[in-house]
Amino acid sequence: MNTYAIVLGGGSGARMGAGMNKVLLPLRGVPAIVRAIAPFTGLCAGIVLVAREGEGDTMRQMLTRYGLNGAVLAVVPGGADRQASVAAGLNALPADAEGVMVHDGARALVTVEIIRRAIESMEKYGSGVASVPVTDTVKRADRQGNVQETLDRDTLFAMQTPQAFRVTELRQAHAEAERDGFRGTDDASLLEHAGLPVHLCEGGRENIKLTTAIDLSLAEAILSAREEA
């Protein structure tokens, strides 16, 4: 199956006080977006990088500097939100694309093993969404903070990326979401909205998303431990 990757490179960095796109921040000297892209290069037919408006040239220069411009087939501008940005990536896929992985550029610690599991799940079940079991006790509360119930932790999973799908089904899900005015927080939720099955696969505890300043410190520590192993 011809499988491609869409890597989302937009991010304000506001919640970590970075003053710039967080995926451009260095992690042990290498930009986060480069670390997010690199593991995909040997596992898919090509990559589409979705950049924030006005940052396309910066991304292309970075790809050239780190030798990734051969693996990245296109750099395209994103949309007003994540969903629109994925749609832009889908529109840039080659005609022979059968499978697609959507990955957040802010998940810079993704591993080859996680990507392989997503691909294998997609090829076997039609989709492969990286996830990890929830370990905390989770309670549902109303908007005033009053607890309504304690949820069964054994059935709860935290979603990660990559999320792998058949191209035809992801395009169908995006089209139906657009038609219905539905905005989802990840692509799996769009398939759910369209009534299409979603299959989870094993993610990783180290596959964190860079959101706050403490995440940068944690990512640096994880990378340091990997390099010393």
BALOBA-1460 file (C-alpha; in Angstrom, 3 decimals):
// residues 229
<rec num="1" residu="m" x="0.000" y="0.000" z="0.000"/>
<rec num="2" residu="n" x="1.373" y="3.415" z="-0.976"/>
<rec num="3" residu="t" x="1.346" y="5.327" z="2.304"/>
<rec num="4" residu="y" x="2.296" y="8.972" z="2.720"/>
<rec num="5" residu="a" x="2.605" y="11.204" z="5.767"/>
<rec num="6" residu="i" x="1.168" y="14.648" z="6.456"/>
<rec num="7" residu="v" x="3.146" y="16.488" z="9.126"/>
<rec num="8" residu="l" x="1.522" y="19.577" z="10.629"/>
<rec num="9" residu="g" x="4.079" y="22.312" z="11.212"/>
<rec num="10" residu="g" x="1.903" y="25.123" z="12.528"/>
<rec num="11" residu="g" x="2.035" y="26.202" z="16.159"/>
<rec num="12" residu="s" x="2.034" y="29.526" z="17.934"/>
<rec num="13" residu="g" x="4.092" y="28.640" z="20.999"/>
<rec num="14" residu="a" x="1.903" y="30.996" z="23.023"/>
<rec num="15" residu="r" x="1.322" y="28.588" z="25.913"/>
<rec num="16" residu="m" x="5.048" y="28.101" z="26.400"/>
<rec num="17" residu="g" x="5.881" y="31.782" z="26.012"/>
<rec num="18" residu="a" x="8.156" y="31.040" z="23.064"/>
<rec num="19" residu="g" x="7.214" y="34.036" z="20.947"/>
<rec num="20" residu="m" x="7.583" y="31.886" z="17.825"/>
<rec num="21" residu="n" x="6.310" y="28.717" z="16.197"/>
<rec num="22" residu="k" x="7.105" y="26.026" z="18.756"/>
<rec num="23" residu="v" x="8.039" y="23.427" z="16.138"/>
<rec num="24" residu="l" x="10.992" y="25.618" z="15.146"/>
<rec num="25" residu="l" x="12.431" y="25.502" z="18.661"/>
<rec num="26" residu="p" x="15.608" y="23.429" z="19.062"/>
<rec num="27" residu="l" x="15.702" y="20.183" z="21.010"/>
<rec num="28" residu="r" x="19.319" y="19.356" z="21.778"/>
<rec num="29" residu="g" x="20.305" y="21.560" z="18.862"/>
<rec num="30" residu="v" x="17.876" y="20.152" z="16.275"/>
<rec num="31" residu="p" x="14.556" y="21.871" z="15.433"/>
<rec num="32" residu="a" x="11.531" y="20.007" z="16.771"/>
<rec num="33" residu="i" x="9.923" y="19.789" z="13.328"/>
<rec num="34" residu="v" x="13.051" y="18.084" z="11.926"/>
<rec num="35" residu="r" x="12.932" y="15.511" z="14.721"/>
<rec num="36" residu="a" x="9.224" y="14.959" z="14.007"/>
<rec num="37" residu="i" x="9.766" y="14.388" z="10.277"/>
<rec num="38" residu="a" x="12.952" y="12.319" z="10.268"/>
<rec num="39" residu="p" x="11.525" y="8.982" z="11.572"/>
<rec num="40" residu="f" x="8.986" y="8.888" z="8.717"/>
<rec num="41" residu="t" x="11.537" y="9.118" z="5.915"/>
<rec num="42" residu="g" x="12.241" y="5.422" z="5.539"/>
<rec num="43" residu="l" x="8.720" y="4.211" z="6.278"/>
<rec num="44" residu="c" x="6.491" y="5.986" z="3.770"/>
<rec num="45" residu="a" x="6.480" y="6.955" z="0.106"/>
<rec num="46" residu="g" x="6.784" y="10.661" z="0.844"/>
<rec num="47" residu="i" x="5.844" y="13.470" z="3.198"/>
<rec num="48" residu="v" x="3.716" y="16.601" z="2.865"/>
<rec num="49" residu="l" x="4.654" y="19.318" z="5.343"/>
<rec num="50" residu="v" x="1.912" y="21.786" z="6.229"/>
<rec num="51" residu="a" x="3.472" y="25.090" z="7.276"/>
<rec num="52" residu="r" x="2.074" y="28.118" z="9.001"/>
<rec num="53" residu="e" x="1.221" y="30.977" z="6.638"/>
<rec num="54" residu="g" x="4.372" y="32.876" z="5.772"/>
<rec num="55" residu="e" x="6.779" y="30.201" z="7.039"/>
<rec num="56" residu="g" x="7.040" y="28.060" z="3.911"/>
<rec num="57" residu="d" x="10.448" y="29.378" z="2.892"/>
<rec num="58" residu="t" x="11.782" y="28.940" z="6.443"/>
<rec num="59" residu="m" x="10.630" y="25.333" z="6.426"/>
<rec num="60" residu="r" x="12.145" y="24.630" z="3.007"/>
<rec num="61" residu="q" x="15.505" y="26.059" z="4.069"/>
<rec num="62" residu="m" x="15.418" y="23.919" z="7.210"/>
<rec num="63" residu="l" x="14.592" y="20.783" z="5.232"/>
<rec num="64" residu="t" x="17.517" y="21.438" z="2.897"/>
<rec num="65" residu="r" x="19.878" y="22.074" z="5.802"/>
<rec num="66" residu="y" x="19.014" y="18.723" z="7.407"/>
<rec num="67" residu="g" x="18.842" y="16.717" z="4.176"/>
<rec num="68" residu="l" x="15.083" y="16.140" z="4.262"/>
<rec num="69" residu="n" x="14.039" y="17.969" z="1.107"/>
<rec num="70" residu="g" x="14.159" y="14.717" z="-0.880"/>
<rec num="71" residu="a" x="11.679" y="12.995" z="1.435"/>
<rec num="72" residu="v" x="9.309" y="15.973" z="1.704"/>
<rec num="73" residu="l" x="7.370" y="16.173" z="-1.552"/>
<rec num="74" residu="a" x="5.617" y="19.460" z="-0.850"/>
<rec num="75" residu="v" x="5.395" y="22.277" z="1.669"/>
<rec num="76" residu="v" x="1.904" y="23.766" z="1.666"/>
<rec num="77" residu="p" x="0.262" y="26.535" z="3.717"/>
<rec num="78" residu="g" x="-2.148" y="25.456" z="6.413"/>
<rec num="79" residu="g" x="-5.644" y="26.657" z="7.170"/>
<rec num="80" residu="a" x="-7.424" y="28.456" z="9.981"/>
<rec num="81" residu="d" x="-7.354" y="25.419" z="12.282"/>
<rec num="82" residu="r" x="-5.936" y="21.911" z="12.491"/>
<rec num="83" residu="q" x="-8.772" y="20.384" z="10.498"/>
<rec num="84" residu="a" x="-8.317" y="22.832" z="7.632"/>
<rec num="85" residu="s" x="-4.562" y="22.248" z="7.699"/>
<rec num="86" residu="v" x="-4.996" y="18.476" z="7.358"/>
<rec num="87" residu="a" x="-7.390" y="19.089" z="4.459"/>
<rec num="88" residu="a" x="-4.687" y="21.175" z="2.767"/>
<rec num="89" residu="g" x="-2.257" y="18.311" z="3.235"/>
<rec num="90" residu="l" x="-4.730" y="15.818" z="1.793"/>
<rec num="91" residu="n" x="-5.156" y="18.001" z="-1.288"/>
<rec num="92" residu="a" x="-1.388" y="17.902" z="-1.837"/>
<rec num="93" residu="l" x="-1.046" y="14.103" z="-1.755"/>
<rec num="94" residu="p" x="0.033" y="12.356" z="-4.977"/>
<rec num="95" residu="a" x="-2.628" y="10.546" z="-6.986"/>
<rec num="96" residu="d" x="-1.250" y="7.125" z="-6.013"/>
<rec num="97" residu="a" x="-1.748" y="7.678" z="-2.254"/>
<rec num="98" residu="e" x="-3.682" y="4.808" z="-0.677"/>
<rec num="99" residu="g" x="-2.779" y="5.285" z="2.980"/>
<rec num="100" residu="v" x="-1.950" y="8.429" z="4.918"/>
<rec num="101" residu="m" x="-0.519" y="9.155" z="8.343"/>
<rec num="102" residu="v" x="-1.314" y="12.480" z="9.999"/>
<rec num="103" residu="h" x="1.271" y="13.593" z="12.541"/>
<rec num="104" residu="d" x="1.606" y="16.667" z="14.747"/>
<rec num="105" residu="g" x="4.954" y="18.369" z="14.246"/>
<rec num="106" residu="a" x="4.920" y="19.174" z="17.955"/>
<rec num="107" residu="r" x="5.297" y="15.441" z="18.711"/>
<rec num="108" residu="a" x="9.017" y="15.547" z="18.039"/>
<rec num="109" residu="l" x="9.888" y="12.360" z="19.940"/>
<rec num="110" residu="v" x="7.892" y="9.944" z="17.793"/>
<rec num="111" residu="t" x="9.742" y="6.712" z="17.076"/>
<rec num="112" residu="v" x="10.060" y="4.371" z="14.130"/>
<rec num="113" residu="e" x="8.340" y="1.665" z="16.198"/>
<rec num="114" residu="i" x="5.234" y="3.794" z="16.803"/>
<rec num="115" residu="i" x="5.019" y="4.704" z="13.122"/>
<rec num="116" residu="r" x="5.353" y="1.059" z="12.090"/>
<rec num="117" residu="r" x="2.560" y="0.029" z="14.442"/>
<rec num="118" residu="a" x="0.266" y="2.693" z="12.972"/>
<rec num="119" residu="i" x="0.982" y="1.528" z="9.432"/>
<rec num="120" residu="e" x="0.506" y="-2.157" z="10.300"/>
<rec num="121" residu="s" x="-2.800" y="-1.390" z="12.046"/>
<rec num="122" residu="m" x="-4.015" y="0.659" z="9.088"/>
<rec num="123" residu="e" x="-3.133" y="-2.091" z="6.644"/>
<rec num="124" residu="k" x="-4.853" y="-4.742" z="8.792"/>
<rec num="125" residu="y" x="-7.861" y="-2.870" z="10.212"/>
<rec num="126" residu="g" x="-8.219" y="0.202" z="8.011"/>
<rec num="127" residu="s" x="-6.898" y="2.645" z="10.601"/>
<rec num="128" residu="g" x="-4.204" y="2.899" z="13.229"/>
<rec num="129" residu="v" x="-4.385" y="5.642" z="15.844"/>
<rec num="130" residu="a" x="-1.468" y="5.845" z="18.257"/>
<rec num="131" residu="s" x="-2.743" y="5.959" z="21.824"/>
<rec num="132" residu="v" x="-1.845" y="5.159" z="25.421"/>
<rec num="133" residu="p" x="-4.089" y="3.919" z="28.247"/>
<rec num="134" residu="v" x="-5.167" y="6.573" z="30.726"/>
<rec num="135" residu="t" x="-3.476" y="6.000" z="34.089"/>
<rec num="136" residu="d" x="-5.144" y="8.728" z="36.157"/>
<rec num="137" residu="t" x="-8.594" y="8.457" z="37.697"/>
<rec num="138" residu="v" x="-10.896" y="10.450" z="35.414"/>
<rec num="139" residu="k" x="-14.101" y="12.109" z="36.608"/>
<rec num="140" residu="r" x="-16.792" y="13.795" z="34.554"/>
<rec num="141" residu="a" x="-17.953" y="17.085" z="36.054"/>
<rec num="142" residu="d" x="-20.351" y="19.867" z="35.139"/>
<rec num="143" residu="r" x="-19.185" y="23.380" z="34.269"/>
<rec num="144" residu="q" x="-19.408" y="24.400" z="37.918"/>
<rec num="145" residu="g" x="-16.924" y="21.696" z="38.929"/>
<rec num="146" residu="n" x="-19.444" y="19.304" z="40.470"/>
<rec num="147" residu="v" x="-18.505" y="15.664" z="39.868"/>
<rec num="148" residu="q" x="-21.122" y="13.694" z="37.951"/>
<rec num="149" residu="e" x="-19.412" y="10.310" z="37.726"/>
<rec num="150" residu="t" x="-16.114" y="8.450" z="37.799"/>
<rec num="151" residu="l" x="-15.320" y="6.932" z="34.426"/>
<rec num="152" residu="d" x="-14.038" y="3.409" z="33.893"/>
<rec num="153" residu="r" x="-10.320" y="3.922" z="33.427"/>
<rec num="154" residu="d" x="-9.908" y="0.544" z="31.739"/>
<rec num="155" residu="t" x="-11.814" y="1.793" z="28.695"/>
<rec num="156" residu="l" x="-10.113" y="5.201" z="28.388"/>
<rec num="157" residu="f" x="-7.214" y="6.028" z="26.087"/>
<rec num="158" residu="a" x="-5.334" y="9.251" z="25.381"/>
<rec num="159" residu="m" x="-4.942" y="9.932" z="21.669"/>
<rec num="160" residu="q" x="-1.589" y="10.670" z="20.064"/>
<rec num="161" residu="t" x="-0.267" y="10.885" z="16.531"/>
<rec num="162" residu="p" x="0.506" y="9.507" z="14.025"/>
<rec num="163" residu="q" x="-3.010" y="8.558" z="13.054"/>
<rec num="164" residu="a" x="-3.086" y="6.365" z="9.952"/>
<rec num="165" residu="f" x="-6.079" y="5.916" z="7.637"/>
<rec num="166" residu="r" x="-7.048" y="4.865" z="4.171"/>
<rec num="167" residu="v" x="-6.963" y="8.023" z="2.058"/>
<rec num="168" residu="t" x="-10.469" y="7.481" z="0.678"/>
<rec num="169" residu="e" x="-11.954" y="7.184" z="4.176"/>
<rec num="170" residu="l" x="-10.119" y="10.204" z="5.588"/>
<rec num="171" residu="r" x="-11.223" y="12.312" z="2.633"/>
<rec num="172" residu="q" x="-14.797" y="11.091" z="3.112"/>
<rec num="173" residu="a" x="-14.641" y="11.969" z="6.810"/>
<rec num="174" residu="h" x="-13.336" y="15.463" z="6.076"/>
<rec num="175" residu="a" x="-16.005" y="16.041" z="3.439"/>
<rec num="176" residu="e" x="-18.816" y="14.987" z="5.767"/>
<rec num="177" residu="a" x="-17.433" y="17.087" z="8.620"/>
<rec num="178" residu="e" x="-17.276" y="20.120" z="6.320"/>
<rec num="179" residu="r" x="-20.818" y="19.484" z="5.138"/>
<rec num="180" residu="d" x="-22.132" y="19.192" z="8.700"/>
<rec num="181" residu="g" x="-20.097" y="22.047" z="10.170"/>
<rec num="182" residu="f" x="-18.366" y="19.585" z="12.514"/>
<rec num="183" residu="r" x="-14.957" y="20.528" z="13.922"/>
<rec num="184" residu="g" x="-12.959" y="17.751" z="15.548"/>
<rec num="185" residu="t" x="-9.834" y="17.862" z="17.678"/>
<rec num="186" residu="d" x="-8.201" y="15.017" z="15.754"/>
<rec num="187" residu="d" x="-8.797" y="13.073" z="12.558"/>
<rec num="188" residu="a" x="-10.091" y="10.021" z="14.405"/>
<rec num="189" residu="s" x="-13.016" y="12.110" z="15.646"/>
<rec num="190" residu="l" x="-13.887" y="12.955" z="12.041"/>
<rec num="191" residu="l" x="-14.077" y="9.270" z="11.148"/>
<rec num="192" residu="e" x="-16.248" y="8.691" z="14.204"/>
<rec num="193" residu="h" x="-18.545" y="11.509" z="13.061"/>
<rec num="194" residu="a" x="-18.793" y="9.869" z="9.633"/>
<rec num="195" residu="g" x="-19.644" y="6.495" z="11.192"/>
<rec num="196" residu="l" x="-16.380" y="4.925" z="10.072"/>
<rec num="197" residu="p" x="-14.479" y="2.522" z="12.336"/>
<rec num="198" residu="v" x="-11.383" y="3.681" z="14.211"/>
<rec num="199" residu="h" x="-8.808" y="1.198" z="15.484"/>
<rec num="200" residu="l" x="-6.317" y="2.089" z="18.198"/>
<rec num="201" residu="c" x="-2.702" y="0.952" z="18.245"/>
<rec num="202" residu="e" x="0.062" y="1.329" z="20.788"/>
<rec num="203" residu="g" x="1.625" y="4.773" z="21.065"/>
<rec num="204" residu="g" x="4.300" y="5.644" z="23.599"/>
<rec num="205" residu="r" x="4.629" y="7.484" z="26.905"/>
<rec num="206" residu="e" x="7.595" y="9.401" z="25.498"/>
<rec num="207" residu="n" x="5.603" y="10.498" z="22.446"/>
<rec num="208" residu="i" x="4.688" y="13.765" z="24.150"/>
<rec num="209" residu="k" x="3.294" y="16.887" z="22.498"/>
<rec num="210" residu="l" x="5.223" y="20.114" z="23.043"/>
<rec num="211" residu="t" x="2.663" y="22.432" z="24.603"/>
<rec num="212" residu="t" x="4.154" y="24.169" z="27.638"/>
<rec num="213" residu="a" x="7.671" y="25.151" z="28.713"/>
<rec num="214" residu="i" x="7.954" y="22.094" z="30.947"/>
<rec num="215" residu="d" x="7.389" y="19.875" z="27.899"/>
<rec num="216" residu="l" x="10.573" y="21.281" z="26.349"/>
<rec num="217" residu="s" x="12.560" y="20.368" z="29.448"/>
<rec num="218" residu="l" x="11.010" y="16.895" z="29.513"/>
<rec num="219" residu="a" x="11.754" y="16.360" z="25.826"/>
<rec num="220" residu="e" x="15.373" y="17.386" z="26.332"/>
<rec num="221" residu="a" x="15.663" y="14.908" z="29.208"/>
<rec num="222" residu="i" x="14.143" y="12.081" z="27.158"/>
<rec num="223" residu="l" x="16.472" y="12.758" z="24.231"/>
<rec num="224" residu="s" x="19.447" y="12.878" z="26.556"/>
<rec num="225" residu="a" x="18.495" y="9.509" z="28.039"/>
<rec num="226" residu="r" x="18.039" y="7.996" z="24.562"/>
<rec num="227" residu="e" x="21.440" y="9.184" z="23.421"/>
<rec num="228" residu="e" x="23.105" y="7.770" z="26.532"/>
<rec num="229" residu="a" x="21.355" y="4.388" z="26.224"/>
